[in-house]
Amino acid sequence: MCKLSDFDSLSMGSLHRSYIETELKIWHEAYLPVGKTVLDVGAGCGETAFFYLNHGAKHVICVEPPGEALQMLKKNFGGDSRVTVVESSVDMIKSDIEGAELDAVFEIHFPVKFKKIAEGSDPHASIWRISKK
């Protein structure tokens, strides 16, 4: 288990520092065990990438739109071969990776509802839309 002081080496703003201070306990409960490869959409400055790597991930793909957090992410992990930084905004997420979605964790920062919108061709496949409540 990591602790707050483990993150001291990261370049980060006060917002991302506050996430670690308030959510680290939750991360240990919700994000473990960590898979070999993690897709971190909304990676911020890389605080969760750091968490994943320190808990067994071999590779983290970080997606972050242009801005201050992206610059810190690049500073923190730009030379680390275990991290791929993708500079992009994401407007839609599709995940269909042959069962790798099992045990996936979705962190959402606003009240949501899930609506089933279609059945897939496979009897176990379905399509859901997440929207604000």
DSSP file with accessible surface (Angstrom, degrees, kcal/mol):
  #  RESIDUE AA STRUCTURE BP1 BP2  ACC     N-H-->O    O-->H-N    N-H-->O    O-->H-N    TCO  KAPPA ALPHA  PHI   PSI    X-CA   Y-CA   Z-CA
    1    1 A M              0   0  170      0, 0.0     2,-0.2     0, 0.0    54,-0.0   0.000 360.0 360.0 360.0 136.0    0.0    0.0    0.0
    2    2 A C        -     0   0   15     22,-0.1     2,-0.3    49,-0.1    26,-0.1  -0.474 360.0-145.3 -91.7 167.1    1.3    3.4   -0.9
    3    3 A K    >   -     0   0  123     -2,-0.2     3,-1.7     1,-0.1     4,-0.4  -0.833  30.4 -98.0-129.4 166.6    1.0    6.5    1.3
    4    4 A L  G >  S+     0   0   62     -2,-0.3     3,-1.8     1,-0.3     4,-0.2   0.875 118.8  59.0 -52.4 -42.8    0.5   10.2    0.6
    5    5 A S  G >  S+     0   0   60      1,-0.3     3,-1.6     2,-0.2    -1,-0.3   0.735  89.6  73.1 -65.2 -20.3    4.2   11.0    1.0
    6    6 A D  G X  S+     0   0   56     -3,-1.7     3,-0.5     1,-0.3    -1,-0.3   0.761  93.4  56.0 -62.0 -24.2    5.0    8.6   -1.9
    7    7 A F  G X  S+     0   0    0     -3,-1.8     3,-1.8    -4,-0.4    -1,-0.3   0.436  75.8  99.6 -89.4   0.0    3.5   11.2   -4.3
    8    8 A D  G <  S+     0   0  101     -3,-1.6    -1,-0.2     1,-0.3    -2,-0.1   0.760  75.0  61.1 -60.7 -25.3    5.8   14.0   -3.2
    9    9 A S  G <  S+     0   0   97     -3,-0.5    -1,-0.3    -4,-0.2     2,-0.2   0.639  86.6  96.7 -78.4 -11.9    8.1   13.5   -6.2
   10   10 A L  S <  S-     0   0   20     -3,-1.8     2,-0.6     1,-0.1    63,-0.1  -0.551  76.6-126.1 -82.1 142.3    5.3   14.3   -8.7
   11   11 A S        +     0   0   32     61,-0.3     2,-0.3    -2,-0.2    65,-0.2  -0.750  52.9 145.4 -80.0 121.3    4.8   17.7  -10.2
   12   12 A M        -     0   0   38     -2,-0.6     2,-0.1    34,-0.1    57,-0.0  -0.993  44.3-119.2-157.6 156.5    1.2   18.6   -9.5
   13   13 A G     >  -     0   0   23     -2,-0.3     4,-2.1     1,-0.1     5,-0.2  -0.333  43.8 -94.4 -88.3 177.7   -1.2   21.4   -8.7
   14   14 A S  H  > S+     0   0  106      1,-0.2     4,-2.4     2,-0.2     5,-0.1   0.833 120.9  58.5 -65.7 -32.6   -3.3   21.8   -5.5
   15   15 A L  H  > S+     0   0   90      2,-0.2     4,-1.8     1,-0.2    -1,-0.2   0.958 109.7  42.0 -62.8 -48.9   -6.3   20.2   -7.2
   16   16 A H  H  > S+     0   0   23      1,-0.2     4,-1.9     2,-0.2    -1,-0.2   0.877 112.8  54.3 -68.5 -34.1   -4.6   16.9   -7.9
   17   17 A R  H  X S+     0   0   60     -4,-2.1     4,-2.5     1,-0.2    -1,-0.2   0.918 106.9  52.1 -63.3 -39.7   -2.9   17.0   -4.5
   18   18 A S  H  X S+     0   0   40     -4,-2.4     4,-2.3     1,-0.2     5,-0.2   0.864 104.5  56.7 -66.6 -34.0   -6.3   17.3   -2.9
   19   19 A Y  H  X S+     0   0   62     -4,-1.8     4,-2.7     2,-0.2     5,-0.3   0.940 109.7  44.9 -59.9 -46.3   -7.5   14.3   -4.9
   20   20 A I  H  X S+     0   0    0     -4,-1.9     4,-1.9     1,-0.2     5,-0.2   0.940 112.6  51.4 -63.8 -44.6   -4.7   12.2   -3.4
   21   21 A E  H  < S+     0   0  112     -4,-2.5    -1,-0.2     1,-0.2    -2,-0.2   0.875 122.5  30.4 -60.3 -38.0   -5.3   13.5    0.1
   22   22 A T  H  < S+     0   0   97     -4,-2.3    -1,-0.2    -5,-0.2     4,-0.2   0.706 129.0  34.8 -95.9 -20.8   -9.1   12.7    0.0
   23   23 A E  H  X S+     0   0   34     -4,-2.7     4,-2.8    -5,-0.2     5,-0.2   0.529  82.3  95.6-114.8  -7.1   -9.2    9.7   -2.3
   24   24 A L  H  X S+     0   0   18     -4,-1.9     4,-2.1    -5,-0.3     5,-0.2   0.907  89.4  49.9 -56.6 -41.6   -6.1    7.6   -1.7
   25   25 A K  H  > S+     0   0  148     -5,-0.2     4,-1.3     1,-0.2    -1,-0.2   0.929 112.1  48.4 -60.9 -43.1   -7.9    5.3    0.7
   26   26 A I  H  > S+     0   0   92      1,-0.2     4,-3.3     2,-0.2     5,-0.4   0.899 106.9  56.4 -64.7 -40.5  -10.7    4.9   -1.8
   27   27 A W  H  X S+     0   0    3     -4,-2.8     4,-2.6     1,-0.2     5,-0.4   0.916 105.0  52.3 -58.1 -41.9   -8.2    4.1   -4.6
   28   28 A H  H  < S+     0   0   24     -4,-2.1     4,-0.3    -5,-0.2    -1,-0.2   0.849 116.4  40.5 -63.8 -31.0   -6.8    1.3   -2.5
   29   29 A E  H  < S+     0   0  125     -4,-1.3    -2,-0.2    -3,-0.2    -1,-0.2   0.867 127.2  29.5 -82.0 -39.4  -10.3   -0.1   -2.1
   30   30 A A  H  < S+     0   0   43     -4,-3.3    -3,-0.2    -5,-0.1    -2,-0.2   0.801 119.8  45.2 -95.7 -33.5  -11.6    0.4   -5.6
   31   31 A Y  S  < S+     0   0   24     -4,-2.6    -3,-0.2    -5,-0.4    -1,-0.1   0.504  86.6 129.7 -95.2  -5.8   -8.6    0.2   -8.0
   32   32 A L        +     0   0   49     -5,-0.4     2,-0.1    -4,-0.3    20,-0.0  -0.816  52.4  41.9-104.0 143.9   -6.9   -2.9   -6.6
   33   33 A P  S    S-     0   0  128      0, 0.0     2,-0.3     0, 0.0    23,-0.1   0.552  86.3-149.2 -75.8 153.1   -5.9   -5.3   -7.9
   34   34 A V        -     0   0   24     21,-0.6    -2,-0.1    -2,-0.1     4,-0.1  -0.688  10.0-128.3 -90.7 138.3   -4.4   -3.4  -10.8
   35   35 A G        -     0   0   44     -2,-0.3    23,-0.2     2,-0.1     3,-0.1  -0.235  27.2-103.4 -76.7 173.4   -4.2   -5.0  -14.2
   36   36 A K  S    S+     0   0  161     21,-0.2    22,-2.5     1,-0.2    23,-2.0   0.882 110.2  32.1 -65.7 -39.6   -1.0   -5.3  -16.3
   37   37 A T  E    S-a   59   0A  90     21,-0.2     2,-0.4    20,-0.2    23,-0.2  -0.986  74.1-168.7-123.2 130.6   -2.2   -2.5  -18.7
   38   38 A V  E     -a   60   0A  21     21,-2.2    23,-3.1    -2,-0.4     2,-0.6  -0.960  14.0-150.5-121.3 133.7   -4.4    0.4  -17.5
   39   39 A L  E     -a   61   0A 113     -2,-0.4     2,-0.7    21,-0.2    23,-0.2  -0.923  15.1-169.2-100.1 117.1   -6.2    3.0  -19.6
   40   40 A D  E >   -a   62   0A  14     21,-3.4    23,-2.7    -2,-0.6     2,-0.6  -0.860   1.2-171.1-113.0  94.0   -6.4    6.2  -17.6
   41   41 A V  E 3  S+a   63   0A  60     -2,-0.7    23,-0.2     1,-0.3    21,-0.1  -0.785  80.2  22.9 -89.0 123.0   -8.8    8.6  -19.4
   42   42 A G  T 3  S+     0   0   49     21,-2.6    -1,-0.3    -2,-0.6    22,-0.2   0.878  79.2 173.7  83.2  49.8   -8.6   12.0  -17.6
   43   43 A A    X   -     0   0    0     20,-2.1     3,-2.0    -3,-0.5     5,-0.5   0.594  13.5-167.6 -72.7 -10.5   -5.1   11.2  -16.3
   44   44 A G  T 3   -     0   0    3     19,-0.3    29,-0.2     1,-0.3    -1,-0.2  -0.304  67.9 -22.2  58.7-136.3   -4.5   14.6  -14.8
   45   45 A C  T 3  S-     0   0    0     27,-0.1    -1,-0.3    28,-0.1    31,-0.2   0.469 104.1 -91.1 -86.6  -0.8   -0.9   15.1  -13.8
   46   46 A G  S <> S+     0   0    0     -3,-2.0     4,-2.8   -36,-0.1     5,-0.2   0.564  83.1 136.6 103.7  13.9   -0.4   11.3  -13.6
   47   47 A E  H  > S+     0   0   10     -4,-0.4     4,-1.8     1,-0.2    -3,-0.1   0.899  79.8  41.6 -62.5 -38.6   -1.3   10.8   -9.9
   48   48 A T  H  > S+     0   0    9     -5,-0.5     4,-3.1     2,-0.2    -1,-0.2   0.874 111.4  55.8 -77.5 -33.4   -3.3    7.7  -10.7
   49   49 A A  H  > S+     0   0    0     -6,-0.3     4,-2.8     2,-0.2     5,-0.2   0.936 108.2  49.6 -58.3 -44.3   -0.8    6.5  -13.2
   50   50 A F  H  X S+     0   0   31     -4,-2.8     4,-2.0     2,-0.2    -2,-0.2   0.928 111.2  49.5 -58.4 -45.2    1.8    6.7  -10.4
   51   51 A F  H  < S+     0   0    0     -4,-1.8     4,-0.5    -5,-0.2    -2,-0.2   0.945 112.0  47.5 -59.3 -50.2   -0.6    4.8   -8.2
   52   52 A Y  H ><>S+     0   0   24     -4,-3.1     5,-2.5     1,-0.2     3,-1.3   0.921 111.6  49.6 -60.3 -46.5   -1.2    2.0  -10.8
   53   53 A L  H ><5S+     0   0   15     -4,-2.8     3,-1.1     1,-0.3    -1,-0.2   0.882 109.8  52.0 -61.9 -35.6    2.6    1.6  -11.5
   54   54 A N  T 3<5S+     0   0   89     -4,-2.0    -1,-0.3     1,-0.3    -2,-0.2   0.513 110.0  50.8 -80.5  -2.8    3.3    1.3   -7.8
   55   55 A H  T < 5S-     0   0   39     -3,-1.3   -21,-0.6    -4,-0.5    -1,-0.3  -0.005 133.0 -74.7-123.3  26.7    0.7   -1.4   -7.5
   56   56 A G  T < 5S+     0   0   44     -3,-1.1    -3,-0.2     1,-0.3    -2,-0.1   0.354  77.6 143.1 109.9  -8.4    1.7   -3.7  -10.3
   57   57 A A      < -     0   0    7     -5,-2.5    -1,-0.3    -6,-0.2   -21,-0.2  -0.441  32.0-163.0 -64.6 140.6    0.7   -2.2  -13.6
   58   58 A K  S    S+     0   0  148    -22,-2.5     2,-0.3     1,-0.3   -21,-0.2   0.719  76.0  13.9 -91.7 -27.2    3.3   -2.8  -16.3
   59   59 A H  E     -a   37   0A  48    -23,-2.0   -21,-2.2    -7,-0.0     2,-0.4  -0.990  61.1-163.8-151.3 139.0    2.0   -0.1  -18.6
   60   60 A V  E     -ab  38  83A   0     22,-2.5    24,-2.4    -2,-0.3     2,-0.7  -0.996   8.9-154.6-126.5 127.0   -0.4    2.9  -18.2
   61   61 A I  E     -ab  39  84A  53    -23,-3.1   -21,-3.4    -2,-0.4     2,-0.5  -0.918  18.4-161.9 -99.4 113.4   -1.9    4.7  -21.2
   62   62 A C  E     -ab  40  85A   0     22,-3.3    24,-3.5    -2,-0.7     2,-0.5  -0.886   8.2-168.1-104.5 124.8   -2.8    8.2  -20.0
   63   63 A V  E     +ab  41  86A  15    -23,-2.7   -21,-2.6    -2,-0.5   -20,-2.1  -0.954  19.6 155.8-112.3 125.1   -5.2   10.4  -22.0
   64   64 A E  E     - b   0  87A  27     22,-2.2    24,-1.3    -2,-0.5    25,-0.1  -0.986  36.7-122.9-150.2 134.2   -5.4   14.1  -21.0
   65   65 A P        -     0   0   45      0, 0.0     5,-0.4     0, 0.0    24,-0.1  -0.318  50.3 -74.2 -72.7 163.3   -6.5   17.1  -23.0
   66   66 A P  S    S+     0   0   85      0, 0.0     2,-0.3     0, 0.0     3,-0.1  -0.222  87.3  83.5 -55.4 143.4   -4.1   20.1  -23.6
   67   67 A G  S  > S-     0   0   38      1,-0.1     4,-1.8    -3,-0.1     5,-0.1  -0.913  92.9 -50.3 150.4-172.5   -3.6   22.2  -20.5
   68   68 A E  H  > S+     0   0  146     -2,-0.3     4,-2.1     1,-0.2     5,-0.2   0.886 128.0  54.0 -62.3 -41.8   -1.6   22.6  -17.3
   69   69 A A  H  > S+     0   0   14      1,-0.2     4,-2.7     2,-0.2    -1,-0.2   0.909 106.8  52.5 -62.0 -40.4   -2.3   19.0  -16.1
   70   70 A L  H  > S+     0   0    0     -5,-0.4     4,-2.8     2,-0.2    -1,-0.2   0.911 107.3  52.1 -61.6 -41.2   -1.0   17.6  -19.4
   71   71 A Q  H  X S+     0   0  111     -4,-1.8     4,-2.0     1,-0.2    -1,-0.2   0.909 111.8  45.9 -63.2 -40.3    2.2   19.6  -19.1
   72   72 A M  H  X S+     0   0   20     -4,-2.1     4,-2.8     2,-0.2   -61,-0.3   0.899 110.5  54.2 -68.1 -39.2    2.7   18.2  -15.6
   73   73 A L  H  X S+     0   0    0     -4,-2.7     4,-2.5   -29,-0.2     5,-0.3   0.932 110.0  46.8 -58.4 -46.0    1.9   14.7  -16.8
   74   74 A K  H  X S+     0   0   78     -4,-2.8     4,-2.5     1,-0.2     5,-0.2   0.891 112.6  49.8 -64.4 -38.8    4.6   15.0  -19.5
   75   75 A K  H  < S+     0   0  162     -4,-2.0    -2,-0.2    -5,-0.2    -1,-0.2   0.916 115.4  43.9 -64.7 -41.3    7.0   16.3  -16.9
   76   76 A N  H  < S+     0   0   34     -4,-2.8    -2,-0.2   -31,-0.2    -1,-0.2   0.846 136.4   8.5 -72.8 -35.7    6.3   13.4  -14.6
   77   77 A F  H >< S+     0   0   10     -4,-2.5     3,-1.8    -5,-0.2     6,-0.2   0.335  86.4 113.7-133.3   7.4    6.3   10.6  -17.1
   78   78 A G  T 3< S+     0   0   57     -4,-2.5    -3,-0.1     1,-0.3     7,-0.1   0.818  90.7  36.7 -55.9 -32.2    7.5   11.9  -20.5
   79   79 A G  T 3  S+     0   0   86     -5,-0.2     2,-0.7    -4,-0.2    -1,-0.3   0.334  92.0 106.2-102.8   9.2   10.7    9.7  -20.4
   80   80 A D    X   -     0   0   38     -3,-1.8     3,-2.0     1,-0.1    -3,-0.0  -0.792  55.8-157.9 -95.9 114.7    9.1    6.7  -18.7
   81   81 A S  T 3  S+     0   0  112     -2,-0.7    -1,-0.1     1,-0.3    -3,-0.0   0.670  90.1  66.8 -66.6 -13.2    8.6    3.8  -21.2
   82   82 A R  T 3  S+     0   0  109    -23,-0.1   -22,-2.5     1,-0.1     2,-0.4   0.562  97.3  63.8 -81.6  -7.7    5.9    2.3  -18.9
   83   83 A V  E <   -b   60   0A  13     -3,-2.0     2,-0.5    -6,-0.2   -22,-0.2  -0.970  62.2-164.2-124.9 129.1    3.6    5.3  -19.7
   84   84 A T  E     -b   61   0A  60    -24,-2.4   -22,-3.3    -2,-0.4     2,-0.6  -0.962  13.8-153.8-107.7 122.8    2.1    6.4  -23.0
   85   85 A V  E     -b   62   0A  41     -2,-0.5     2,-0.6   -24,-0.2   -22,-0.2  -0.875   7.8-168.5-100.1 123.9    0.8    9.9  -22.9
   86   86 A V  E     -b   63   0A  58    -24,-3.5   -22,-2.2    -2,-0.6     2,-1.1  -0.963  12.6-149.0-112.4 115.7   -2.0   10.7  -25.4
   87   87 A E  E     +b   64   0A  99     -2,-0.6     2,-0.3   -24,-0.2   -24,-0.1  -0.741  52.1 110.5 -86.5 100.5   -2.8   14.4  -25.8
   88   88 A S        -     0   0   52    -24,-1.3     2,-0.3    -2,-1.1    -2,-0.1  -0.959  62.5-122.5-167.3 149.1   -6.5   14.4  -26.5
   89   89 A S        -     0   0   70     -2,-0.3     2,-0.5   -25,-0.1   -25,-0.1  -0.661  30.0-141.6 -86.9 153.9  -10.0   15.3  -25.3
   90   90 A V        +     0   0   64     -2,-0.3     3,-0.1     1,-0.1    -2,-0.0  -0.982  26.3 170.6-123.1 123.4  -12.4   12.4  -25.2
   91   91 A D  S    S+     0   0  162     -2,-0.5     2,-0.3     1,-0.3    -1,-0.1   0.573  72.8  19.7-103.9 -16.1  -16.1   12.9  -26.2
   92   92 A M        -     0   0  152      2,-0.0     2,-0.5     0, 0.0    -1,-0.3  -0.987  63.8-150.8-153.2 144.9  -17.2    9.3  -26.3
   93   93 A I        -     0   0  112     -2,-0.3     2,-0.4    -3,-0.1    -3,-0.0  -0.983  11.7-179.1-121.8 129.4  -15.9    6.1  -24.8
   94   94 A K        -     0   0  156     -2,-0.5     2,-0.5     2,-0.0    -2,-0.0  -0.996   3.3-174.6-123.6 128.8  -16.4    2.7  -26.4
   95   95 A S        +     0   0   57     -2,-0.4     2,-0.2     2,-0.0     6,-0.0  -0.946  23.5 143.6-128.3 109.8  -15.1   -0.4  -24.7
   96   96 A D        +     0   0   96     -2,-0.5    -2,-0.0     2,-0.1    -1,-0.0  -0.663  14.4 145.6-142.9  77.7  -15.4   -3.7  -26.5
   97   97 A I  S >  S-     0   0   99     -2,-0.2     3,-1.7     0, 0.0    -1,-0.0  -0.297  71.8 -92.1-122.0  49.0  -12.2   -5.6  -25.7
   98   98 A E  T 3  S-     0   0  169      1,-0.3    -2,-0.1     2,-0.1     0, 0.0   0.855  93.5 -37.0  49.7  50.3  -13.3   -9.3  -25.5
   99   99 A G  T >  S+     0   0   38      1,-0.0     3,-1.8     0, 0.0    -1,-0.3   0.337 105.7 116.3  91.9  -7.8  -14.1   -9.5  -21.8
  100  100 A A  T <   +     0   0   69     -3,-1.7    -2,-0.1     1,-0.3    -1,-0.0   0.657  65.5  73.5 -68.5 -11.5  -11.2   -7.3  -20.6
  101  101 A E  T >   +     0   0   55      2,-0.1     3,-2.5     3,-0.1    -1,-0.3   0.682  69.6 114.6 -73.0 -17.0  -13.9   -4.9  -19.4
  102  102 A L  T <  S+     0   0  136     -3,-1.8     3,-0.1     1,-0.3     0, 0.0  -0.297  86.8  10.3 -55.8 135.6  -14.7   -7.3  -16.5
  103  103 A D  T 3  S+     0   0  164      1,-0.2    -1,-0.3     0, 0.0    -2,-0.1   0.608  92.7 156.4  67.6  13.5  -13.7   -5.8  -13.2
  104  104 A A    <   -     0   0   51     -3,-2.5     2,-0.5     1,-0.0    -1,-0.2  -0.368  33.8-142.3 -65.3 149.7  -13.3   -2.4  -14.9
  105  105 A V        -     0   0   74     -3,-0.1     2,-0.5   -74,-0.1    -1,-0.0  -0.966  11.4-164.3-117.6 129.6  -13.7    0.6  -12.6
  106  106 A F        -     0   0  129     -2,-0.5     2,-0.6     2,-0.0    -2,-0.0  -0.972   2.0-163.0-115.1 120.2  -15.3    3.8  -13.8
  107  107 A E        -     0   0   82     -2,-0.5     2,-0.4     2,-0.0    -2,-0.0  -0.913  12.4-178.4-103.2 122.2  -14.8    7.0  -11.8
  108  108 A I        -     0   0   59     -2,-0.6     4,-0.1     2,-0.0    -2,-0.0  -0.982  21.7-152.3-126.1 133.8  -17.4    9.6  -12.6
  109  109 A H  S    S+     0   0  116     -2,-0.4    -2,-0.0     2,-0.1    -1,-0.0  -0.036  74.6  47.3 -99.7  30.2  -17.4   13.1  -11.0
  110  110 A F  S    S-     0   0   98      0, 0.0     2,-0.1     0, 0.0    -2,-0.0  -0.975  98.3 -78.9-158.2 158.5  -21.1   13.9  -11.3
  111  111 A P        -     0   0   95      0, 0.0    22,-1.5     0, 0.0     2,-0.3  -0.421  59.2-179.4 -63.4 131.7  -24.4   12.1  -10.5
  112  112 A V  E     -C  132   0B  27     20,-0.3     2,-0.3    -2,-0.1    20,-0.2  -0.853  25.8-152.3-130.2 165.6  -25.2    9.7  -13.4
  113  113 A K  E     -C  131   0B 112     18,-2.4    18,-2.3    -2,-0.3     2,-0.5  -0.979  17.4-137.2-133.4 147.8  -27.7    7.2  -14.6
  114  114 A F  E     -C  130   0B 112     -2,-0.3     2,-0.5    16,-0.2    16,-0.2  -0.916  18.7-170.5-104.4 131.1  -27.1    4.2  -16.8
  115  115 A K  E     -C  129   0B 134     14,-2.5    14,-2.7    -2,-0.5     2,-0.5  -0.984  20.4-135.7-125.6 122.6  -29.5    3.5  -19.6
  116  116 A K  E     +C  128   0B  94     -2,-0.5    12,-0.3    12,-0.2     3,-0.1  -0.655  29.1 172.0 -74.8 122.8  -29.4    0.3  -21.6
  117  117 A I  E     +     0   0B  73     10,-2.9     2,-0.3    -2,-0.5    11,-0.2   0.615  55.3   3.8-112.5 -13.7  -29.9    1.4  -25.2
  118  118 A A  E     -C  127   0B  39      9,-1.4     9,-2.9     0, 0.0     2,-0.4  -0.983  57.2-124.8-166.1 154.8  -29.2   -1.8  -27.2
  119  119 A E  E     -C  126   0B 116     -2,-0.3     7,-0.3     7,-0.2     2,-0.1  -0.848  34.3-131.4 -97.2 140.8  -28.5   -5.5  -27.2
  120  120 A G        -     0   0   29      5,-2.3     5,-0.1    -2,-0.4    -1,-0.0  -0.269  26.8-101.6 -82.8 176.9  -25.4   -6.6  -29.0
  121  121 A S  S    S+     0   0  136      3,-0.1    -1,-0.1    -2,-0.1    -2,-0.0   0.826 109.1  73.0 -69.7 -29.6  -25.3   -9.5  -31.5
  122  122 A D  S >  S-     0   0   79      1,-0.1     3,-2.0     2,-0.0    -2,-0.3  -0.672  91.8-127.1 -80.7 137.8  -23.7  -11.6  -28.8
  123  123 A P  T 3  S+     0   0  112      0, 0.0    -1,-0.1     0, 0.0    -2,-0.0   0.725 110.5  49.3 -62.9 -16.2  -26.3  -12.6  -26.1
  124  124 A H  T 3  S+     0   0  170     -5,-0.1     2,-0.3     2,-0.0    -3,-0.1   0.421  94.3  95.1 -99.3  -0.5  -24.0  -11.3  -23.4
  125  125 A A    <   +     0   0   37     -3,-2.0    -5,-2.3    -5,-0.1     2,-0.3  -0.719  44.2 161.2 -96.1 141.1  -23.3   -7.9  -25.1
  126  126 A S  E     -C  119   0B  44     -2,-0.3     2,-0.5    -7,-0.3    -7,-0.2  -0.981  30.5-131.1-150.8 160.0  -25.2   -4.8  -24.4
  127  127 A I  E     -C  118   0B  90     -9,-2.9   -10,-2.9    -2,-0.3    -9,-1.4  -0.960  23.5-171.5-118.2 130.3  -24.7   -1.0  -25.0
  128  128 A W  E     -C  116   0B 135     -2,-0.5     2,-0.5   -12,-0.3   -12,-0.2  -0.909  12.5-149.5-121.9 146.3  -25.3    1.4  -22.2
  129  129 A R  E     -C  115   0B 147    -14,-2.7   -14,-2.5    -2,-0.4     2,-0.5  -0.959   9.2-150.5-114.3 133.2  -25.3    5.2  -22.2
  130  130 A I  E     +C  114   0B  71     -2,-0.5     2,-0.3   -16,-0.2   -16,-0.2  -0.895  27.4 164.6-100.1 127.0  -24.2    7.2  -19.1
  131  131 A S  E     -C  113   0B  39    -18,-2.3   -18,-2.4    -2,-0.5     2,-0.1  -0.924  42.2 -85.0-137.9 165.7  -25.9   10.5  -18.7
  132  132 A K  E      C  112   0B 150     -2,-0.3   -20,-0.3   -20,-0.2     0, 0.0  -0.416 360.0 360.0 -68.2 146.9  -26.4   13.1  -16.0
  133  133 A K              0   0  180    -22,-1.5    -1,-0.1    -2,-0.1   -20,-0.0  -0.400 360.0 360.0 -70.5 360.0  -29.3   12.4  -13.6
